[in-house]
Amino acid sequence: MDRLRIFTGNANPELAEKICDFLGVQLGKAGVSHFSDGEIQVEIDESVRGMDTFVVQPTCPPVNQNLMELLVMLDALKRASADRITVVIPYYGYARQDRKVVPRTSISARLVANLITVAGASRILAMDLHAGQIQGFFDIPVDHLFALPVQLAYLKKIKGEVVIVSPDAGGVERARELGKRLNASIAIIDKRREKANVAKVMHVIGNVKNKVAILLDDMIDTGGTIVKAAEAIMVNGAREVYACCSHPVLSGNAVERIDSSHLTEMVATNTIPLSESAKRSKKIKILDVSPILGEAIKRIHNYESVSSLFI
């Protein structure tokens, strides 16, 4: 591990520290500062010439600042002659804009992929992308990790007959995979999205009566979809409703919505740092994914299989 170096920006330094603790290495020395006009300045404070470097930086809120920090850090490492630069993106911002839903819009997920590649990334290590096909937006290798093993270990503790519920048709594959692991049936929420970040739940497809429902999604942003879905599930006779996601974006008044909802608990991971209000919430439970990320980093560094982590 002598040639391994791990760096981080300001997006989620706590997660980067946990990854380093798992690997038994020190976090790389780098300073991320700002000029008075807001320009980002990055200084790598140790030699990385010929090193296998990893940059842990989710592009979570504030999205644009964290993305720009990542790009400037990649450029600094490239100009410092790092041998290989792997970008570890626990949460990939702009992933929802992965296609043109209406005319004359940007496919920002592809744009961000291009920016990261041009800035100097050699490969990508991501977790629970909003859509798997985003891997194809990169012209460099992508290792796609899943929080499922950590989520599964926690969800197995739930008592009663379980049904996995996808909040939309796009998440059925994810729900089916978890249902198979928990030996549970699945259901789907039929909803109509009126505009961005606003969802209207129509009805539940599948049997949830007298069951413990687990709503499964990759991210929870405003909380509108999950809260309305939980209400619809309870109306259809469920005993309890849990929400499970990888990325707790929780923008706006999402925490207040969750606290006052029908949800028994919302289970998420630490790919994104929580706000102070979210940390105080009695309904939000955070699981640690640093061992998965750390193991993947070790395997990439040693040129070992990453996919075998999930077999």
Secondary structure per residue as TSV (DSSP state, phi and psi in degrees):
chain	resnum	aa	ss	phi	psi
A	1	M	-	360.0	10.5
A	2	D	T	-64.7	-26.8
A	3	R	T	-96.1	5.5
A	4	L	E	-90.1	130.5
A	5	R	E	-133.7	133.7
A	6	I	E	-120.5	128.0
A	7	F	E	-122.8	162.7
A	8	T	E	-149.0	155.4
A	9	G	-	-95.5	-148.5
A	10	N	S	-97.0	3.2
A	11	A	S	-68.8	-49.7
A	12	N	-	-152.7	66.3
A	13	P	H	-62.8	-28.3
A	14	E	H	-62.8	-42.0
A	15	L	H	-65.3	-41.9
A	16	A	H	-60.8	-40.0
A	17	E	H	-63.5	-41.1
A	18	K	H	-65.9	-37.9
A	19	I	H	-62.9	-43.6
A	20	C	H	-64.1	-39.7
A	21	D	H	-61.3	-40.9
A	22	F	H	-62.6	-40.0
A	23	L	H	-85.1	-14.5
A	24	G	T	72.8	35.1
A	25	V	-	-126.3	164.2
A	26	Q	-	-87.6	143.8
A	27	L	B	-66.5	135.5
A	28	G	-	-61.0	151.2
A	29	K	-	-89.0	113.8
A	30	A	E	-149.7	140.3
A	31	G	E	-109.8	127.6
A	32	V	E	-115.1	111.2
A	33	S	E	-129.5	178.7
A	34	H	E	-131.9	142.2
A	35	F	-	-74.2	168.8
A	36	S	T	-62.5	-24.0
A	37	D	T	-90.6	2.7
A	38	G	S	101.8	-7.9
A	39	E	-	-59.8	140.4
A	40	I	E	-90.6	134.5
A	41	Q	E	-124.2	130.1
A	42	V	E	-120.6	132.5
A	43	E	E	-126.8	122.2
A	44	I	E	-85.5	116.3
A	45	D	-	-96.0	24.9
A	46	E	S	-154.6	160.7
A	47	S	-	-72.1	132.9
A	48	V	-	-123.2	12.6
A	49	R	T	-58.9	121.5
A	50	G	T	74.6	9.5
A	51	M	-	-90.3	154.6
A	52	D	E	-91.2	103.0
A	53	T	E	-105.1	145.6
A	54	F	E	-128.7	132.7
A	55	V	E	-114.2	114.5
A	56	V	E	-93.1	110.1
A	57	Q	-	-157.2	93.8
A	58	P	-	-68.8	142.8
A	59	T	-	-93.0	61.8
A	60	C	-	-93.8	172.7
A	61	P	S	-57.1	137.6
A	62	P	S	-71.6	112.6
A	63	V	H	-58.4	-51.0
A	64	N	H	-66.2	-37.8
A	65	Q	H	-66.6	-44.7
A	66	N	H	-67.4	-35.2
A	67	L	H	-65.9	-43.4
A	68	M	H	-67.0	-38.1
A	69	E	H	-57.1	-44.5
A	70	L	H	-60.9	-46.7
A	71	L	H	-63.1	-42.9
A	72	V	H	-67.9	-37.6
A	73	M	H	-65.9	-40.2
A	74	L	H	-61.6	-42.6
A	75	D	H	-63.6	-40.5
A	76	A	H	-64.1	-42.5
A	77	L	H	-67.1	-40.3
A	78	K	H	-63.0	-42.2
A	79	R	H	-74.3	-16.1
A	80	A	T	-91.7	9.4
A	81	S	T	69.3	34.6
A	82	A	-	-63.3	141.6
A	83	D	S	-70.4	-47.1
A	84	R	E	-142.2	138.3
A	85	I	E	-122.1	110.3
A	86	T	E	-101.9	125.4
A	87	V	E	-91.9	118.3
A	88	V	E	-96.5	107.3
A	89	I	E	-113.6	88.5
A	90	P	S	-58.4	-35.5
A	91	Y	S	-130.8	125.9
A	92	Y	-	-100.7	102.3
A	93	G	T	-67.4	157.0
A	94	Y	T	70.7	8.1
A	95	A	T	-68.0	-24.9
A	96	R	T	-69.8	-21.8
A	97	Q	-	-94.9	66.5
A	98	D	-	-103.3	4.3
A	99	R	S	-163.9	166.4
A	100	K	-	-90.0	104.7
A	101	V	S	-80.1	-37.2
A	102	V	S	-128.0	162.1
A	103	P	S	-63.7	154.5
A	104	R	S	59.8	44.2
A	105	T	-	-122.5	160.5
A	106	S	-	-86.7	146.7
A	107	I	-	-96.5	80.3
A	108	S	H	-67.2	-26.8
A	109	A	H	-61.2	-38.1
A	110	R	H	-72.8	-39.9
A	111	L	H	-59.7	-46.1
A	112	V	H	-64.5	-38.8
A	113	A	H	-60.1	-42.1
A	114	N	H	-64.1	-42.6
A	115	L	H	-61.2	-45.3
A	116	I	H	-63.9	-40.5
A	117	T	H	-66.4	-47.3
A	118	V	H	-65.5	-31.9
A	119	A	H	-67.6	-19.0
A	120	G	T	132.7	4.4
A	121	A	-	-66.2	138.8
A	122	S	S	-94.3	-31.9
A	123	R	E	-158.9	166.4
A	124	I	E	-121.5	139.2
A	125	L	E	-123.9	107.9
A	126	A	E	-120.1	162.9
A	127	M	E	-128.5	128.7
A	128	D	S	43.4	66.1
A	129	L	-	-61.4	149.0
A	130	H	S	-58.3	-36.1
A	131	A	S	-141.8	131.1
A	132	G	G	-58.9	-29.7
A	133	Q	G	-69.7	-9.5
A	134	I	G	-60.6	-25.7
A	135	Q	G	-55.9	-32.8
A	136	G	G	-74.9	-9.9
A	137	F	G	-76.0	-16.8
A	138	F	-	-95.8	141.3
A	139	D	S	-98.3	17.6
A	140	I	S	-126.6	163.3
A	141	P	-	-60.4	142.5
A	142	V	E	-127.7	127.5
A	143	D	E	-105.2	121.3
A	144	H	E	-105.7	113.8
A	145	L	E	-97.3	162.7
A	146	F	-	-129.6	141.4
A	147	A	S	-82.5	-0.1
A	148	L	H	-52.7	-44.7
A	149	P	H	-57.7	-40.7
A	150	V	H	-70.5	-42.7
A	151	Q	H	-63.5	-42.0
A	152	L	H	-61.3	-44.6
A	153	A	H	-59.5	-35.3
A	154	Y	H	-79.3	-42.9
A	155	L	H	-69.1	-23.2
A	156	K	T	-63.7	-18.1
A	157	K	T	-79.0	-13.1
A	158	I	-	-70.8	130.8
A	159	K	-	-88.9	147.7
A	160	G	S	104.3	173.0
A	161	E	-	-74.8	124.2
A	162	V	E	-105.1	143.4
A	163	V	E	-128.0	131.8
A	164	I	E	-91.4	128.0
A	165	V	E	-116.0	125.5
A	166	S	E	-89.1	129.4
A	167	P	S	-72.9	-7.4
A	168	D	S	-159.7	170.5
A	169	A	G	-64.7	-29.4
A	170	G	G	-68.1	-18.6
A	171	G	G	-100.6	11.6
A	172	V	H	-63.3	-41.2
A	173	E	H	-61.8	-41.9
A	174	R	H	-62.9	-43.5
A	175	A	H	-66.0	-38.1
A	176	R	H	-65.5	-38.8
A	177	E	H	-64.9	-44.6
A	178	L	H	-68.1	-38.6
A	179	G	H	-60.9	-38.2
A	180	K	H	-64.8	-40.6
A	181	R	H	-70.4	-31.6
A	182	L	H	-97.6	2.3
A	183	N	T	54.6	47.6
A	184	A	-	-122.8	155.7
A	185	S	E	-78.4	170.9
A	186	I	E	-126.8	158.0
A	187	A	E	-140.0	166.3
A	188	I	E	-133.1	139.9
A	189	I	E	-91.0	124.4
A	190	D	E	-92.7	114.2
A	191	K	E	-131.8	162.5
A	192	R	E	-124.3	124.0
A	193	R	E	-90.5	115.7
A	194	E	E	-73.3	-41.0
A	195	K	E	-159.7	175.0
A	196	A	T	-55.9	134.8
A	197	N	T	68.3	11.8
A	198	V	E	-129.4	121.2
A	199	A	E	-125.9	143.2
A	200	K	E	-118.8	115.6
A	201	V	E	-77.4	133.4
A	202	M	E	-97.8	-66.6
A	203	H	E	-160.2	170.0
A	204	V	E	-99.7	128.3
A	205	I	E	-101.5	112.1
A	206	G	S	123.4	167.9
A	207	N	-	-95.6	118.6
A	208	V	-	-119.2	1.2
A	209	K	T	-62.2	128.5
A	210	N	T	61.3	21.7
A	211	K	S	-113.8	162.6
A	212	V	E	-92.6	113.6
A	213	A	E	-92.1	135.5
A	214	I	E	-117.4	108.1
A	215	L	E	-78.1	122.6
A	216	L	E	-116.9	125.8
A	217	D	E	-145.1	164.3
A	218	D	E	-78.7	-33.6
A	219	M	E	-144.8	154.7
A	220	I	E	-123.5	116.7
A	221	D	S	-99.0	-88.4
A	222	T	S	-80.0	-15.9
A	223	G	S	85.8	-4.4
A	224	G	H	-61.9	-47.4
A	225	T	H	-62.3	-48.9
A	226	I	H	-65.1	-42.5
A	227	V	H	-65.8	-43.9
A	228	K	H	-69.7	-35.2
A	229	A	H	-65.7	-41.3
A	230	A	H	-61.4	-39.6
A	231	E	H	-63.4	-44.8
A	232	A	H	-63.7	-38.6
A	233	I	H	-66.3	-41.8
A	234	M	H	-66.0	-37.5
A	235	V	H	-62.0	-31.0
A	236	N	T	-86.6	11.3
A	237	G	T	97.1	13.6
A	238	A	-	-69.4	152.1
A	239	R	S	-76.4	-45.6
A	240	E	E	-147.2	159.8
A	241	V	E	-132.7	125.6
A	242	Y	E	-110.2	152.2
A	243	A	E	-115.5	141.4
A	244	C	E	-136.5	126.6
A	245	C	E	-145.4	165.7
A	246	S	E	-90.0	-38.8
A	247	H	E	-118.8	105.5
A	248	P	E	-85.6	77.3
A	249	V	-	-62.0	-49.7
A	250	L	-	49.8	59.8
A	251	S	-	-87.8	163.9
A	252	G	T	61.0	-133.9
A	253	N	T	-99.5	34.1
A	254	A	H	-59.2	-41.2
A	255	V	H	-63.2	-43.4
A	256	E	H	-63.2	-39.5
A	257	R	H	-61.8	-44.2
A	258	I	H	-66.5	-42.9
A	259	D	H	-62.2	-31.7
A	260	S	T	-99.5	10.8
A	261	S	S	-92.0	-178.2
A	262	H	S	-79.2	-4.6
A	263	L	-	-66.2	134.7
A	264	T	S	-74.7	-40.0
A	265	E	E	-161.7	148.4
A	266	M	E	-115.1	119.8
A	267	V	E	-103.5	124.5
A	268	A	E	-136.5	-177.7
A	269	T	E	-121.1	174.3
A	270	N	T	-94.5	30.6
A	271	T	T	-63.8	-27.8
A	272	I	S	-123.3	134.5
A	273	P	-	-68.4	141.6
A	274	L	-	-83.1	149.9
A	275	S	-	-72.4	167.3
A	276	E	H	-63.7	-38.2
A	277	S	H	-65.7	-36.8
A	278	A	H	-68.7	-36.7
A	279	K	H	-63.7	-31.0
A	280	R	H	-81.7	-16.5
A	281	S	-	-65.3	134.2
A	282	K	S	-82.1	-9.7
A	283	K	S	-98.2	-9.1
A	284	I	E	-103.3	121.1
A	285	K	E	-114.8	128.1
A	286	I	E	-109.5	130.6
A	287	L	E	-105.2	148.4
A	288	D	-	-93.9	121.9
A	289	V	-	-104.9	7.5
A	290	S	H	-60.6	-34.4
A	291	P	H	-62.4	-37.6
A	292	I	H	-66.4	-46.8
A	293	L	H	-64.3	-41.7
A	294	G	H	-63.5	-43.3
A	295	E	H	-64.2	-39.6
A	296	A	H	-64.9	-41.1
A	297	I	H	-61.4	-43.9
A	298	K	H	-61.4	-41.3
A	299	R	H	-70.0	-38.0
A	300	I	H	-64.5	-43.3
A	301	H	H	-61.3	-37.8
A	302	N	T	-93.5	7.3
A	303	Y	T	58.1	46.1
A	304	E	-	-111.2	167.3
A	305	S	-	-67.7	134.1
A	306	V	S	-96.5	-36.6
A	307	S	G	-61.9	-27.6
A	308	S	G	-67.9	-10.5
A	309	L	G	-62.0	-26.8
A	310	F	G	-114.4	14.1
A	311	I	-	-86.2	360.0
